[in-house]
Amino acid sequence: MNTASTTEPKARRALCAACLRPQQTCICRWVTALPNQVEVLILQHPMEVSNAKGSARLLHLSLANSRLEVGETFDPLQLQAMLSPARRNLLLYPDTEDASLSLARPQPFDPAWLREPLRLVVLDGTWRKSRKMLYLNPLLQALPRMPLRDTPPSHYLIRKAHLPDQLSTLEATAYALAQVENAENKYDPLIDAFDGFVAQQASYVTIREN
């Protein structure tokens, strides 16, 4: 008697080639093409790649001058190449110290740098994961940090924040770009598109609960 299972494996759902999500939940309708002057390097934690609530992919697809790399610990030579000296690198990260991680003290931020060609380095992950990425990559620790202050309340209603002023990767980057490019309203369309993305993800939660 043949006891082997005759159940056929489930077919994998077709993925959108651009946003890498199942075609039924594609987010490409929210992609808002914007010509950012300041280059953006997004370093995404591996656990964020398949997170449906993540905003980094939408951010990357919307910014013409952006690059997205996935990893937790990056090869120093490869990371150094990403941080090429053609632009001054600024890490989008709070400037508060965390003695528990024994992180290197970053170079103080100098507003004069805003007149130079810039690259904004963004860590995409939960607060805990982003801190670990910083800890595991000394090259990132040494970068001067660009903290955000006086930002609007987050629109990221589908994901729990650990602190009241925490923003999504997309929101934080959009506000930072507006600041360093001195273009107050340039990235408003991206925030508007993010609202649509959030509403779409929230609708899936509602459908599952009903």
One Martini backbone bead per residue (centre of mass of N, CA, C, O) as a GRO file, in nm:
protein
  210
    1MET     BB    1   0.095   0.037   0.024
    2ASN     BB    2   0.052   0.373  -0.050
    3THR     BB    3   0.153   0.645   0.184
    4ALA     BB    4   0.181   0.868   0.008
    5SER     BB    5   0.128   1.179  -0.061
    6THR     BB    6  -0.119   1.346  -0.288
    7THR     BB    7  -0.057   1.628  -0.219
    8GLU     BB    8  -0.032   1.919  -0.364
    9PRO     BB    9   0.142   2.181  -0.395
   10LYS     BB   10   0.126   2.500  -0.356
   11ALA     BB   11   0.102   2.763  -0.540
   12ARG     BB   12   0.272   3.029  -0.606
   13ARG     BB   13   0.245   3.347  -0.593
   14ALA     BB   14   0.241   3.601  -0.791
   15LEU     BB   15   0.481   3.846  -0.851
   16CYS     BB   16   0.579   4.155  -0.848
   17ALA     BB   17   0.859   4.290  -1.003
   18ALA     BB   18   0.874   4.558  -0.832
   19CYS     BB   19   0.746   4.509  -0.521
   20LEU     BB   20   0.736   4.189  -0.444
   21ARG     BB   21   0.434   4.128  -0.449
   22PRO     BB   22   0.150   4.017  -0.464
   23GLN     BB   23  -0.064   4.104  -0.709
   24GLN     BB   24  -0.314   4.148  -0.514
   25THR     BB   25  -0.097   4.348  -0.324
   26CYS     BB   26  -0.006   4.568  -0.487
   27ILE     BB   27   0.185   4.902  -0.462
   28CYS     BB   28   0.233   5.066  -0.736
   29ARG     BB   29   0.004   5.286  -0.717
   30TRP     BB   30   0.196   5.450  -0.491
   31VAL     BB   31   0.399   5.538  -0.679
   32THR     BB   32   0.616   5.841  -0.652
   33ALA     BB   33   0.785   6.024  -0.864
   34LEU     BB   34   1.108   6.152  -0.749
   35PRO     BB   35   1.378   6.400  -0.774
   36ASN     BB   36   1.627   6.347  -0.582
   37GLN     BB   37   1.915   6.508  -0.483
   38VAL     BB   38   1.953   6.332  -0.247
   39GLU     BB   39   2.094   6.059  -0.173
   40VAL     BB   40   1.970   5.713  -0.114
   41LEU     BB   41   2.049   5.472   0.145
   42ILE     BB   42   1.907   5.153   0.193
   43LEU     BB   43   1.914   4.954   0.491
   44GLN     BB   44   1.782   4.630   0.510
   45HIS     BB   45   1.639   4.420   0.700
   46PRO     BB   46   1.557   4.096   0.638
   47MET     BB   47   1.275   4.105   0.807
   48GLU     BB   48   1.149   4.336   0.603
   49VAL     BB   49   1.102   4.220   0.318
   50SER     BB   50   0.813   4.049   0.402
   51ASN     BB   51   0.677   4.304   0.511
   52ALA     BB   52   0.372   4.442   0.445
   53LYS     BB   53   0.424   4.718   0.629
   54GLY     BB   54   0.648   4.810   0.470
   55SER     BB   55   0.816   5.119   0.317
   56ALA     BB   56   1.089   5.092   0.153
   57ARG     BB   57   1.002   5.005  -0.132
   58LEU     BB   58   0.831   5.253  -0.194
   59LEU     BB   59   1.057   5.453  -0.158
   60HIS     BB   60   1.253   5.343  -0.374
   61LEU     BB   61   1.049   5.364  -0.619
   62SER     BB   62   1.012   5.689  -0.580
   63LEU     BB   63   1.324   5.729  -0.588
   64ALA     BB   64   1.553   5.799  -0.826
   65ASN     BB   65   1.795   5.842  -0.591
   66SER     BB   66   1.827   5.509  -0.512
   67ARG     BB   67   1.920   5.248  -0.265
   68LEU     BB   68   1.882   4.887  -0.200
   69GLU     BB   69   1.992   4.700   0.088
   70VAL     BB   70   2.044   4.372   0.224
   71GLY     BB   71   2.108   4.351   0.583
   72GLU     BB   72   2.304   4.333   0.887
   73THR     BB   73   2.592   4.242   0.789
   74PHE     BB   74   2.849   4.415   0.632
   75ASP     BB   75   3.086   4.433   0.422
   76PRO     BB   76   3.324   4.666   0.453
   77LEU     BB   77   3.397   4.705   0.152
   78GLN     BB   78   3.108   4.731   0.044
   79LEU     BB   79   3.021   4.963   0.230
   80GLN     BB   80   3.239   5.162   0.141
   81ALA     BB   81   3.135   5.177  -0.152
   82MET     BB   82   2.853   5.292  -0.078
   83LEU     BB   83   3.035   5.527   0.083
   84SER     BB   84   3.132   5.715  -0.113
   85PRO     BB   85   3.321   6.025  -0.139
   86ALA     BB   86   3.136   6.188  -0.342
   87ARG     BB   87   2.970   6.192  -0.072
   88ARG     BB   88   2.816   6.294   0.205
   89ASN     BB   89   2.745   6.117   0.497
   90LEU     BB   90   2.416   6.060   0.644
   91LEU     BB   91   2.263   5.949   0.935
   92LEU     BB   92   1.938   5.843   0.996
   93TYR     BB   93   1.959   5.928   1.336
   94PRO     BB   94   1.969   5.948   1.646
   95ASP     BB   95   2.183   6.147   1.879
   96THR     BB   96   2.167   5.948   2.089
   97GLU     BB   97   2.298   5.768   2.340
   98ASP     BB   98   2.423   5.411   2.386
   99ALA     BB   99   2.594   5.257   2.631
  100SER     BB  100   2.508   4.950   2.602
  101LEU     BB  101   2.661   4.930   2.300
  102SER     BB  102   2.930   5.080   2.257
  103LEU     BB  103   2.933   5.322   2.072
  104ALA     BB  104   3.049   5.524   1.860
  105ARG     BB  105   3.117   5.847   1.828
  106PRO     BB  106   2.986   6.068   1.640
  107GLN     BB  107   3.001   6.306   1.425
  108PRO     BB  108   2.930   6.614   1.422
  109PHE     BB  109   2.698   6.819   1.309
  110ASP     BB  110   2.715   7.025   1.004
  111PRO     BB  111   2.537   7.263   0.835
  112ALA     BB  112   2.748   7.307   0.599
  113TRP     BB  113   2.692   7.031   0.450
  114LEU     BB  114   2.428   7.124   0.291
  115ARG     BB  115   2.626   7.236   0.046
  116GLU     BB  116   2.671   6.946  -0.024
  117PRO     BB  117   2.702   6.649  -0.140
  118LEU     BB  118   2.458   6.396  -0.059
  119ARG     BB  119   2.403   6.111   0.171
  120LEU     BB  120   2.136   5.913   0.280
  121VAL     BB  121   2.128   5.698   0.558
  122VAL     BB  122   1.907   5.412   0.594
  123LEU     BB  123   1.737   5.230   0.847
  124ASP     BB  124   1.549   4.926   0.802
  125GLY     BB  125   1.372   4.885   1.105
  126THR     BB  126   1.346   4.825   1.393
  127TRP     BB  127   1.475   4.960   1.661
  128ARG     BB  128   1.632   4.707   1.743
  129LYS     BB  129   1.752   4.635   1.460
  130SER     BB  130   1.896   4.904   1.400
  131ARG     BB  131   2.088   4.892   1.640
  132LYS     BB  132   2.227   4.630   1.551
  133MET     BB  133   2.333   4.735   1.282
  134LEU     BB  134   2.509   4.950   1.410
  135TYR     BB  135   2.681   4.759   1.588
  136LEU     BB  136   2.781   4.566   1.334
  137ASN     BB  137   2.865   4.862   1.186
  138PRO     BB  138   3.119   5.076   1.225
  139LEU     BB  139   3.083   5.265   0.979
  140LEU     BB  140   2.807   5.376   1.082
  141GLN     BB  141   2.896   5.494   1.356
  142ALA     BB  142   3.088   5.724   1.218
  143LEU     BB  143   2.856   5.871   1.125
  144PRO     BB  144   2.688   6.133   1.084
  145ARG     BB  145   2.397   6.263   1.228
  146MET     BB  146   2.038   6.294   1.140
  147PRO     BB  147   1.806   6.440   1.309
  148LEU     BB  148   1.465   6.458   1.399
  149ARG     BB  149   1.250   6.751   1.426
  150ASP     BB  150   0.937   6.861   1.429
  151THR     BB  151   0.738   6.646   1.341
  152PRO     BB  152   0.485   6.500   1.239
  153PRO     BB  153   0.267   6.285   1.288
  154SER     BB  154   0.217   5.974   1.233
  155HIS     BB  155   0.065   5.759   0.965
  156TYR     BB  156   0.146   5.468   1.102
  157LEU     BB  157  -0.130   5.282   1.194
  158ILE     BB  158  -0.022   4.964   1.132
  159ARG     BB  159   0.214   5.035   1.344
  160LYS     BB  160   0.386   5.002   1.626
  161ALA     BB  161   0.508   5.233   1.852
  162HIS     BB  162   0.751   5.301   2.105
  163LEU     BB  163   0.733   5.603   2.023
  164PRO     BB  164   0.571   5.897   1.953
  165ASP     BB  165   0.811   5.996   1.725
  166GLN     BB  166   0.782   5.762   1.542
  167LEU     BB  167   0.867   5.656   1.213
  168SER     BB  168   0.871   5.576   0.915
  169THR     BB  169   1.089   5.538   0.669
  170LEU     BB  170   0.943   5.721   0.468
  171GLU     BB  171   0.886   5.965   0.644
  172ALA     BB  172   1.170   6.030   0.745
  173THR     BB  173   1.294   6.069   0.462
  174ALA     BB  174   1.109   6.291   0.355
  175TYR     BB  175   1.173   6.500   0.580
  176ALA     BB  176   1.479   6.504   0.537
  177LEU     BB  177   1.482   6.595   0.243
  178ALA     BB  178   1.332   6.860   0.285
  179GLN     BB  179   1.553   6.976   0.466
  180VAL     BB  180   1.825   6.942   0.293
  181GLU     BB  181   1.676   7.075   0.025
  182ASN     BB  182   1.485   7.306   0.089
  183ALA     BB  183   1.180   7.140   0.043
  184GLU     BB  184   0.897   7.145   0.201
  185ASN     BB  185   0.676   7.021  -0.042
  186LYS     BB  186   0.800   6.800  -0.233
  187TYR     BB  187   0.707   6.528  -0.040
  188ASP     BB  188   0.395   6.522  -0.011
  189PRO     BB  189   0.310   6.306  -0.227
  190LEU     BB  190   0.441   6.071  -0.064
  191ILE     BB  191   0.263   6.096   0.187
  192ASP     BB  192  -0.004   6.055   0.040
  193ALA     BB  193   0.067   5.772  -0.066
  194PHE     BB  194   0.107   5.647   0.212
  195ASP     BB  195  -0.186   5.667   0.298
  196GLY     BB  196  -0.282   5.464   0.086
  197PHE     BB  197  -0.111   5.227   0.181
  198VAL     BB  198  -0.224   5.210   0.468
  199ALA     BB  199  -0.520   5.165   0.385
  200GLN     BB  200  -0.470   4.901   0.235
  201GLN     BB  201  -0.355   4.738   0.475
  202ALA     BB  202  -0.600   4.781   0.664
  203SER     BB  203  -0.809   4.632   0.486
  204TYR     BB  204  -0.688   4.348   0.527
  205VAL     BB  205  -0.739   4.332   0.830
  206THR     BB  206  -1.047   4.363   0.817
  207ILE     BB  207  -1.103   4.112   0.643
  208ARG     BB  208  -0.979   3.902   0.843
  209GLU     BB  209  -1.175   3.983   1.091
  210ASN     BB  210  -1.461   3.917   0.919
   0.00000   0.00000   0.00000
